[in-house]
Amino acid sequence: MKFSHEFHESSLREYDIRGIVGETLNEADAFAIGRTFGSIIADKGGKRVAVGRDGRLSSPMLEESLIAGLVASGMDVVSIGCGPTPMLYFAAFTEETDGGIMVTGSHNPANYNGFKMLIGKKPFFGKDIINLGKRAAAGEVVPEAAGNVTRKDVSEAYVARLLQDWDGEKKLNIVWDNGNGAAGDVLGKLLEKLPGKHTVLNAKIDGNFPAHHPDPTVPKNLEQLIAAVKKQGADIGVAFDGDADRIGIVDNAGHILFGDQFLILMARDVLKEHPKATIIADVKASQVLFDEIAKAGGKPLMWKTGHSLIKSKMAETGAPLAGEMSGHIFYNDKWFGFDDALYAAVRLLGVVARGSESVAQFRESLPSVVNTPELRFDCAESRKFAVVREVAERLKAAGDKVSDTDGVRVTTEDGWWLLRASNTQAVLVARAESGSEAGLSKLKSALAGQLAASGLAPDFSGANAGH
């Protein structure tokens, strides 16, 4: 029977395939992904694909259909079972596979799920995903074959490799919040051997996420961790998202450190071993980060937001470290270059356990700035990129200092503001940062003026934050 499959128009995203289970994503989609992805691998002469899944209730059934599709394309599947997305990446790098697929809804609500993919050792995203959709619709797949499935537990090897780069000198008191995410079992194995006192919140993998939403970039989701850090007098709190490729940090005083703040600690440490190295961060990061990288002797590189885009830029530049505001941290120093919250935690804790100051003292030593959180404005899919282009053209015509690496980032004497189109939603994303409240007000006014000139009426309520 000839194969052909149409995906829901909303499910093919920039960095992954994602949707609401039973509405925009189902078992037929999973089979089609396996059947088509396997054909793409086969066309390149490949044969072996690693598959993993997170702890969502829908993940086992989607994984089963995905594997069936891969096997029907003649692929030999290495199934690693339930665990964090980085463990799937680890398997793809160490098991001599030609690709990898992780069934995961990441930090989305419990009724979502999706698929993150690797081809060879590189991210499969953007045009790759569009091409997969077109091939599925056209039935462009290899003749049906019969591959094999091997079940392999790589968790012990993964944990051993994580521990290999532990370099702390003193024992820390650490509170971890697994958020009922997919890292639970692996985290337990890691902490059995990682020095220090460890308290784990929400350790059990539970796809209902009963404690809180598994997204450590949202302050509300860190309230339980903050309370536990304060109660226990812990040195630091560490949180993961649903599939543990993103990390959140709370200092010993109970304050949240954002991705661009704790990346400074990591960058200073890496630059001791790699002086003058390039360190990459996304366009949403604070100017403080780029300045501190330069002060530490590194070459700061501002790049596009998106874990697949950052990974690709790291490979191109040979940068030993990169990070995003969202908590994706990428080590190419001693590690494989992919985003891994567990590995980032091991390295960050090593820095803290070798240092003389507390995490709170480090945070307080950073230059003081005021900024907005990430602001999101609804904007029609058909208009969002056009609005950013219009804003950029007006600013350039006025002679303003503009970077168009990803959207438009404008630097003035008051600080900077950013406007970019979301790759995954019908929204515009903005941020602004200044050294003073008055400066921030000016930046927000300038941003609002530009949005109004393109026919939008932005709402800035609740748009101030300090960090």
N, C-alpha and C positions, 0 to 999 in steps of 0.2 A: 504494500500500500504506500502510495506516495506521501511523503511528509511535507507538511506546510503548517505554519503557526503564526498568528498575529498576536503581538503583545498589546496590553492596554497602553494607550498613548502616554500615560503619566508614569509608567514604570521604568522606562529606559532613561536613566539619569546620567549625569556627567561622569560620576565616579563609580557607580554601581547600578544594579537593577533592583528596584525596591517598590513595595506597594502594600496595600491593606489586604491581608489574607482573606480569601473568600470573596473579595470585591474586585481588586485590581491585580491580584497575584494569587495563583493557584498551582496545583500539582502539574497541570498541563504545561504551565509556563516553565516550571522546574525541569520537566522532561525536555522541553524544547531548548532550554539553555544548555543542558547536557548534550543533547543531540547535535546542536549547532556548534557549540564551543569545541566539542570533541572533533567535529569535522574540520574546524579551523586548525586545531592541533595536528590532525592527520595530514592536512594539506602541507604543513611545514615539516612533515616527516617525523612528528612526535607520536608517542604511544602511551605515555604515563602521566596521570593527573592525580594530585592530592586533593582530598575533599575533607572538610571539617564542618562542624555546626555549632551554633551557640545554644543557650539553654531555653530558648523560647518554645512554647508549647507546640507551635507549628513546625519547628525545625526538623524533627525526625521524619515527618511525612514528606516535606519538601526535599530533604536530603535523599530519601529513598527514590523519589522520582528523578532527581538530578542524576544520581548514580546510574539509574536505568537508562537514561538518555546517553550518558557517557559510554556505557558498556555497549549500547546499540551502535555507537560510532566506532567500535573496536578498541576503545581505550581500556588500559589496565589501570584500575582505580586503587589508590592507596587511601583507605578510609581511616582517619585518625580519631573519629568520634567527637564527643562534646568537649569544647575548650575555648580558649580565647583566640581571636583572629590571628594575633601574632604567632601563635603556635602552628597554625596552618601555614603561614609564611615560612616559619622555621622548617617545617616538613618539606615545603616546596624547594627550599634551598639545600637541604641536607639529604633528601631521599632520591636525588637525581631524577626529578620529575620534569616534565615538559610544560607543566602548568599547574594551577591550583584554583580551587573555588571554595569559598567559605559561605555557608548559609548563615546569614546574620542580619538582624534588624538594627544592629549597632545601638544607638541611643534613642531610637524611635519608640513610640508607645508600644505596649504589649501586643496589640493586634496587627502590627506591621512585621514584615520580614523582608529579606532581600539576599543578594548575592554579590560578594566582592571577589574579583578575579585577578589572577596573575597569568601571564603568558611567558614561559621561560622563567626568568627572575625579574621581570618588569611588570609594572601595573598595566592592567587591561582596562582602558577607560576612554571617554570621549568618543572619537571616531570609531574606535574598536567596538564599542557598545552599539553605536548606530549601525555599523556594518553587520553585527550579529543579528540585530533586529531585521535588517533587510534580507539577510541570507535565510533566516527562519521563514519569513513571509514568502520568499521565492522558492523554498524547498531546496536550497543549495546545500545539500549535505552529502557526505560520502555514502556509498552503498552500505546497507545494514550489515553489521558484523557482530562478533561476540567477544567482548573483552572479558577480563577477569577482575574480581574484587578481592583485595587483601586488606584485612583489618590489622592495623598496627598502632600500638600505644607508643607515642613519641614523647609523652609527658616527662618521663624520667630523664631522657636525653636533653629535653628542652630546659628543665629545671637545673640540671648539671651545668649546662652552658650559661644560663643566667648567673649562676653562682660563681662561675669562673672569673668574672670581672668585678666581684665584690672586693673593695680595697679600703674598707673603713678601718679606723684605728681604735674607736671606742664603741661600746654598746649603747644603742639608742632605745628610748621608750617610744614605740610607734603604734599609732592606731590606724587600722586599715578599714576602709569601707568598700566592700566588694559590690554593694548595691544589688545583691542577689544575681549578679551577672555571671558570665561564662568563665571568669577567671577562678571561681571558687575552689575547685578541687586542686588546680595547679598552684594557686596561692598557698593553700594548706601545705602542700609538699615543699614549696619554696621556704616557708617560714619555719619548718622543722629544722632547716639547716642554716638559715640566715641569722647571724648573731643579733642579740638584742631582745628586748621584751616586746612581745607582739600581742595586740588585742584586735580581733577581727569582728567587724560589724557586718551583719547581713551576709554571712559566709555561704549559706546554702544557695545553690543555683535554683532559681525559681522564676519561670517565665512570666509570672503575674506581677513581679516586682512589687511585693507588698509593702516594703518600707518607704520607698520613694522612687521617682523616675530616675533611670540610670544615666544621668547626664551631669558630670561634675562641673560643667561650665556655668550651670545655673545655681546661684547662691542658695536658693531655697533647698536644693538637693544636698547641700553640705551642712545643713543645720545640725543633723544628728552627729556628724563627725566632729563639728566644732564643739558641741557640748561634751562629747567623750574626751576630746583632747584636753579641754579645760578641767574636767573632773579628774582625769588621771595624771594631770601635770605632765603630759607627754611632750616629747621633743618635736614631734611633727605628726601630721595626719595625712594619709594618702588615700585617694579615691579613684575608682576606675569607672569607665562607662560600661555599657552592657556587654561589649565584646573585648574590652581591655586593650584597645589600641589608643585610648586617650586617657590622660591622667589629670587629676586635680590635687592641689596641695593646700593644706592649712598649716600655718606656723604655730609655734608653741604658745602664742598669746591668743590663738583662736581667730586670727585674721586670714582671709583667703589670699593666696598668692596666685596671680593670673599667669597664664602660659608665658607671656613675654617677660615676667619678673623672674620666675625660677629658671628660665632659660639663661639668664645672666650668670647665675651660679654655675650652671653646666658649661657655658661658653668659657668663662674664666678658667675653669679646670682643664678643659680640652686644649685651650690655647697655650697652656704651660708645656704640653707635649708637642703641640703643632703650632709654633709661633707663625704669625702672619697668615694663618689659614682663613679661608672663606667660611663664614657662618651665615646660614640662610634663615630668614624669618619672613612671614607673610606680611602683606600690605596693611593688615589691621593692627600690627604690633606697634607698641609705643616707641616714640623717638628715643626714649631713654635706653631701650634695648640696643638700638643701632649705635648710639653714642658710647655705651658701655663696652660693646664689642670692640669698637675702635680704640677706646682707652686701654683695653687689655691687649692690644697689639694685633687684633684680628681685622679681617676685611668683611664688614657687614654687607650682605646682599639682600635687598628687598625683592621678594618674588610673589607670584600669584598665590592666592588662597586655594587650598585643595590638596589633600594628602598625596594624590597621584601626581599632581604637578610639581610638588615639592620634591618627591622622590626622584622624579625624572631630572630635575635641575641638579639635585645632589650628584646623581650619576654623571651628569655632564661636566660639573665643575670639580668633582672630587672633594667636595666639602665634607669635613668630618662630623658636622653637627648641623641640624636644622630644627626648626620648631614653628608651631602655629599658635595663635591665641587660643584656639579650640582645645589645646592640650595634646595634639599629635606631636610627639618628639621622635626625631630620627637620628640615630647614631650610626655613622659610617666609620667611626673610630672603634676598632676592635669588634664591632658588630656588623650586621649585614646591610644596613642602610634602610631598613623598613621601620615603620612606626610601631613601637612596642611599649605600652605603659608599664609592664612588669620590668622590662630591662631598664627603662628610664628611671623607675623607682630605685632599682639596685644601684645605678650610677649616681643618682642624686643623693641617696642616703649615704653613699660612700663619701661624697664631697662633704656633707654635713658632719659625718663621723670622723673626718680628718681635720675639720676646721675648729677654730677657737671661738667663734661667735655663734650665737643661737640663730635660728632661722628668722625669728622676729627682729633681732639686731641687724641682720642682713637686710631685711625689708625696710627697716627704718633708716638705713644708711643710703638708700637710693634717693635720687633727686625727687622732690615732691612735685607731682603734677595733678591736675584735675582733668577728668575726661568723662565722656559719655560712655555708657555701656554700648553694646552693639545695637544700633537703632534699625528697625525694619519698617519700611513703608510699602504698602500694597501698590503694585504697579502692574498693569496688564503685561502678559508675556510678550505680546507684540510690540510693546513700547519700552520695556525696561532697558534694553541695550541702546536703543535710540536716545533715550533720555541722558544716559551717561555720555554718549557721543556729543550731544548738544551742549551739555555742561562743559565738557573738555574744550570744545571749539570756542565757546564764549570766553572761557578763562584764558586760553592761549592767545586769543585775539586781544585781550586786555593786558597781555604781557605778564600774567601771573606765573609763579613758579609751580609747574605742574609735572607730576609723574603719572604716566598712563600705563604702567606695568600691568595693573589689574584694576580696571575702572579708572578713577581719577583721584589722585591724592595731591592736595594743595598745601603748600607750606607758606606761611606768612610770618610776620614778626610776632603774632600772637600765638603761634603754634601750627597745628595742621588739622585738616579734615579730609575724610575719605568718603567717596561714593562709588559703589560698585553694584552691578547686577548680580543677584544670586544665580548660581548655575542650576539650582534644584527647585526653586520656587518662584512664583510670580511676585517677587518683592525686590526692592532696592535696599541695600545694606549700607549704613553710614556709621561713621565714628568721628569724634573730634577730641583733640587734646591740647591743653594749654598749661602755662605755668601759673595762671591765676583764674579766678572765677570770672573776672571782667573780660579777660581774653577769650575764655570759653564761650561767653555770651556773644561776643563778636563773631566767633567762628560759626556758631549755630545760626546766627542771623545771616551770614554769608551763604551758608548751605541752604537755609530756608529760601533765600532770595533766588538762588539758582534753581531749586526745585519748582518754585512758583513760576519762574520764567518758562519752565517746560510743562506747565499746566497741572502741577501737583500741589496739594495743600498739606504739608507735613505736620504731625503732632509731636511735639517735643516734651510732653509731660513725662516726668520721671527720668529725664535724660542727663542727670548729673551723677557722677561717681568719682571717688578719689582713688588713685593707686599709683 
